[in-house]
Amino acid sequence: MRTFKVNAAESNTHAKTRKIGARLRRAALGAAAVSAMLAAGGTALADYALGVAAYNKGEVEQAIDIWKRGADFDVQSKKILGDIYSRNEDELKRVLRQPTDIVQEDNVDALVWYTLAAFHPFTGYKAPSAEERNAQILADGRLRTIRGRMSTADVKKAEKRVSSVFEAGSPFEIYTLGTMYQQGAGVSKDNTKALQMFQLAKERGVGEASADFERLEPLMSPKEVKLALERATDWQPPLPNEHKGKTPQQKELERLKKELEELKLEEALEAVVDIDVVLIQRALRALGFYQGSLDNKVGPETRAAIRRFQYSQVRSNTQMTADEKEARKTGELSARQTVSLFREAAKKEHPMSQYVYGVMHARGIGVAQDGAAAVKWLGKAAGEDLAIAHYALGVLYRDGSTGLNEITPDKAQAAFHFSNADSLGYSQAGKELRKLKFEDPRYVD
């Protein structure tokens, strides 16, 4: 058997490295441009304008990132994000020159951003400009329309996110959330939550919160007041975004891990043996692609069968054109296609393919080395009295395995499978069985 080669693997790896480096350089340049503009402008308006400029250059993801990062202090960034996610074409076409349907519509995101814009607290920095006030008014006017598109469950999901944003904000933002709960504006009316927020805000020095607390408390039952105060005592501010879910560092580690796993897979594919053609012919026959003789030759009939198999792998792929699908019909199996062929034939209960696929898992050839998967597929083939599968199981249990789901050496199981293989006519199994007896006869009757 000859080792299956993967052409130009090394050059492909270098090409990938160059592309990754280019992406990192572009990201660094983008970050530098953002920093320069912020240093020059120093206002929330710079974020909004910078986002518009990036979008109009076709840098959509960068624009959305800029708006999201500037949204804490910028009502216009919040409002345009609502426009983006709700596909508010009339508003978007006023400022954006690129197509406005690039970002997928998401009414939950739209409602979140419009609500945050509609209740944006201007207290704390400068008096709002006419443009900022106008953005707040327009966002508020969109709330009813967006809610009308959504299910009750999605509205509640958006309200929960809005509440988390305000609770994680300044004392005045917590107070603002209290007024929203009291009025049923932006979130569902809830006097208990309102009183809880007023209590939290007044503890943090917001004078208006004390007055609103005193006005609301007499309107509530003693049970509701008690619950609100208990919740205020037990309240913990939501974690900031960087502590929610996976951190950027975790995401980067996962990305790198995925790349390394892909490289390991490519190395494993290089170890896929150039399997005897007769085994490939048997697998193709099991799948209904080959009706010729098992002559162990790659002739016209075999190549035609391989083309049929290759086409079957992409036939239902809606992302590929007809020409792209035709291009896959080369008549020569790649390493990945060889693995796929035996996997598909094994699933069709073809014993010899089950044996080959089991050996692939036992040795980590083209697939992850996995002892449990090896036992599964070799066991299926052995169940059909395939002698060589019994022999392979004997070796596996005699030596054990490494990798995933390791198999612990078990001489009793090894003896069982060597004995079965021997009785089915596989002479090498008898030799291994005698060696096993000689080494430790207690395990063999």
N, C-alpha and C positions, 0 to 999 in steps of 0.2 A: 504494500500500500504506500502511496506517495502523499506527502504533505500538501494540503490544499493551500495555494498561495492567494493572498489578497493583494491585487496590483496597486502600486503607488500608495500604499498605506502611509509610508513615512512622509511622502510629499503632501498628502492630504492633511496630516497632523500639523505640518509646518504652516500650511495655508490657513488652517483654523486658528493657529496661534497668531498669525499676522492679522487676521480679521478681528480677533478679540482685542489685540493691541490697538488697532485703529478705532474700535468702539470706545475704548478707555480714553484715548486721546481726544476724541470728539466730545466725550462727556466732560473732560477736564476743561476744554475750551469753552463749553457751554456754561459751566459753573463759574469760570472767570468772568464771562460776559455779564452774568447775573450779578455777581459781586460788584462789578464796576458800576452798573446802572444803579444798584441800591446805594452804593457809596455816594454817587452823584446826586440822586434824588432824595433818598432818605425817607420817603413817604410810602403809604400803602398804595397810592396811585401809581407809583413806579412799578409795583408788582402787576397791577392790572394791565397797564400799558405794555409792559414787557411781555406778558402773556399773549396779548393781542398780536404784538409784533412776531412772536415765535409762531403763533398759529398761522398767521398770514404768510410765513415762509415755509409752511408745510410741516413744521415741527409740532405736531398736535400733542403728542405725549408730553413733551417738554412744556408746552403751554399750559396744559391741565395741571402739571406738577407745580408750575409757578403760581397759578391761581389758588391751588389748594394751600400752598405754603403761605401765601399772602392773605388768606381768607380770615385769619384771626382778627385782623385789624381793618379789613377792606370789604365793605359791603358790595362794591361793584364786582369783585372777584367771586363772591358768593352768588350774586345774582346771575352772572354769566355762566357759572357752573350749572345753575338751575336751568338756564336756557339751553345749554349743551345737552344735558341729560334728558330734557323734555322735548328736544327738537323744536324749540320755539323759533321757527324760521324767520318770522317777521323781525324779531329783535336781532337775531344773529346776523342777518344780512346787512344790517346797518353798520356793523363794525368788522365783520370777518369777510375776507375775500376768497378764502379757500372753501371747498364744499363743506356744508354743515352737517352732513349725514355720516361722517366718518366714525364718530363715536356711537356705540350702540345705545339705543334708547333705554333708560332705566328710571321708571317713575318713582321708585323709592328714593334713589339718589336725588332726583329732581326735587321731590317734596322736602327732603332734608335741607338742601341748599337754599331753596326758596324760603323756607321757614326761618333758617338762620339769618338770611338777608332781611326778611320782613321784620324780625325782632332784633336786629343788630343794635347792640348798645353803643351809642356814640360817646357816652360819658367816659372821661378818662384821658382823652388826648385833645383833639381840636374840634371846633364847631364844624358840623358837616357842610360840605359844599352842596350846591344845587344838584350837581350830578349824582352825588351820593344819596341825597334825599329822594331824588327821582328813582334811583335804583331800588331803594327800599319800598317805595310806593308801588312800583311795577311788580316787584317780587310778591308783595302782599296780594296784589290783584290776580296773581297766577295760582294762589293756593287752592281756591275753590275748583278751578279747572282741573288741576292735577289730581286732587282728591277724587273728583268725579270719575277719573279713569281707573281708580285703584280698588282692590278688594279691601275689606275691613282689616284682614290680617296684614296686608302690606302697609296700610296706613299706620297700624299700631307699631309695626317694625320701624317705620320712619320716625314716629313720635319717640320711640325709645332711644333712637340714635340722637335725636335733637336734645332730649332730656340729658343724655350723657355728656353732650358737648357743653351745655350750660352748667351742669353740676361740676364739671372739671375746670370751669372758668373762674373769674374773679368773684368776690362777694357780691358785686353789683349784678353780675350775670346770674348768680343764684337767686337774687331778689327778682330779677326780670322773669326767671322761670316760675317763681311763685305767682307773679301777676298773670302769667300765661295760664297756669293751672286754675287760678281763681276765675278768670274770664272765659276759659275754654277757647283760648285763641292760640292757634299753632299746635296745641296738644289738647287732649280731651279734658273737659272740666273735671277737677278733682280737688275739693276743698281740703281734704286731708293732706294731700301732697303740697298744696299751696301753703298751708299753715306750717308744714315741716320746712319748706324753703324759706319762709319768712323768719322762722326761728333761727335757722342756720345763718341767714343774712344778718339779722340783728346782732347775733353773737359775734359777727365779724365786722361790726361797726357801721352797717348801713342804716342810717337814721330812718329813711322812708319805710324800712321793713318793720320797725317797731310800731309805727302808726297803723300800717296795714294789718299787722298781727292783731292789734287791739280791736280793729273794726271787724275782722273776720271771726275771731274766737267766739263772741256771743251768738253767732249764727249757727254754730255747730253744737252737736251733742257732746256731753262729757266723754263718751266713749271715743268719738272721733278726735277730740282734742288730745286725749291720753295717747291714742295711737300715733298721732302726728309728733308729739313730743318724744315718745319712745323711739320713733324712727329717726328723729333728729339726734338723739343721744347715740344711737347705734350707727349713724351714717358715717361712711368713709368715702372720701372723694374718689371718683373713678380713676383708674390708672391712666397716665398719659399714653398717647398712641404708641410711643416707642416701646412701651411695656405690654402692649396688647398683642396677642397672637405671636407671630414669629418676628424677631428683630431683624433689621437689615443684615446684621452679621450672620444670623442663623440662615436667612434666605441665601446669602452668598455662599455659606458653607454647603448648603444643600445643592446649590447650582454646581459648585466645584465637585462635590461628591458624585453628582449625576454625570459630569463630564469624565471623571475618572472611571466610573463604572462603564461608560460607553467605550473608553479606550481599552479597558480590560476585556470588554466583549469583543472588540476588534482583534485583540491579541488571541483570544480564545478561538475566534473564527479562523485565524490563520492555522490553528491546529486541527481544523476539520479535515479528516483524511479524504483523499480522492478515492471514495468508496468504490469497490468493484461495481462495474456497470450493471452486472446482473442484479445486484441489490436495488439499484436505482430503478431498473426495469420492473422488478417485482413491486416496488412501492408505487410506481406509476400505474401498473396494472391494477393494484388494489384500489386505486382512486378512479379507475375507469378511463385513464388517458392513454393506455398502451395495450394493444392487442397482438403485438408481434411475438416472435420467438425470444426466449431467454438466452441470447447468444453471447452476452457479455461484451457486445460491441456497440459503439455509439454510431449507429447508421442512420439513414434518413428517417426511418420509422421512430427511432428513439428520440431524435431531435424534434420531430413533429410532436411527439408526446410531451416533451419538455416544454415546447412552446405553448401547448394547450394548458399545461399546469401553470406556467408563468402568467398566462392571461387570466386564469381563474383567480389568481391572487390579487388582481387589480380590477377585475371586471366591475365590481360594485362600488368602486371608489369614485365618488361624485366630485372630488377635487381634481381629478385628472382628465385631460382631454382625450379624445379617441386616438390622436396621434401619439400621445404620451403612453397610452396603454399598449399600442402596437409596438412601440420601441422597446417595451419590456420583453417581447417575445424573441429572445436571442437564440434559443436552442441550446444554450450552455448554462448550466446551473452555477450561480454564485454560491459562496459559502453560506450566506443566510438562506438562500433558496433551498440549499441542500438540507439544512436543518428543518426548514418549514415543510419540505416534502415528507421527511420521515415523521415529523410531528403529526401531519394530517393523516398519513397512512396508518400511524399507530392508533390514532383516534378511531379509525375505521376498522379496528380490531384485526389488523394484519400482523400476525405473530412475529415475522422476521423484522418488520419495521419497528415493532415494539421493542424487540431485542436491541436493534441499532440505537433507537432513541434512549433506551435505558443505559446503554454503555456510554452514550454521550453525557448523560447526567452523572454517571459514576466517575468519569474522568474529567468532567468540565470541558468537554469539546464542543464549542459553539454555543453552549448554554452554561448557566451557573452550575458549578459542581454541587450536587444535591443528593445525599444518600437516600432520603426518603423517596424522591422522585425516581431514582434508579431502581430501588426495590419495587416500586409500584409498576413500572413498565416492564422490567424483567420478569416480575411475578406474573403479569398478564400473559407474556409469551410462554413462560414455563407452564402456566395453566393449560396451554394448548399442546403440552408435551414436546416443546421445542428443546431438544437436548442442550444446545449451545447456551440457551437462556438459563437452564438449570446450572450449567457449568459456571457461567458468569456470576450467578448468585452465590455459588460455592466460594468463588474467589473473593467476592465482596464481603461475605460473612467471615471468611478465614482471615482476611487482612484488615477489615474495618475500612472506614472512609474518613476523609477530611472534608472541609467546606461546610456547606449548609446541612443541617439535619444529619449530623454524623452517625454512621453505623458503628456500633460497638462490636468488636470481634466476638463471634459466637460459634465455637467449633461444632456444637451439636447441629446448628442450622447449616453450617458449611458441609458437614458429613452428609446430612439429609439431601442436599442439592447435588453434591458430587455423586452420591449413590444413584439418584434419579437419572442424572446425565449418563452415568455408566450403563445403567440398565437400558437406556434408550440408544445405546450404541456409540457414545462419544468416548473413545478409548482413553484420551488424556485425563478424563475425570476419574477413571479407575486408578491411575497412577497417583493423582493428587489425594485420593481417598486413602490409599495405602500409606502415603507419607503422613497424613493426618493421624491415622491410627498409630503409626510408629511413634509420633511425637507425644501423643497423649491418648492412650487407648481407653481411658475412663469415659470419654465422651461418646464412644462408639460401641454399640452392642455387637 
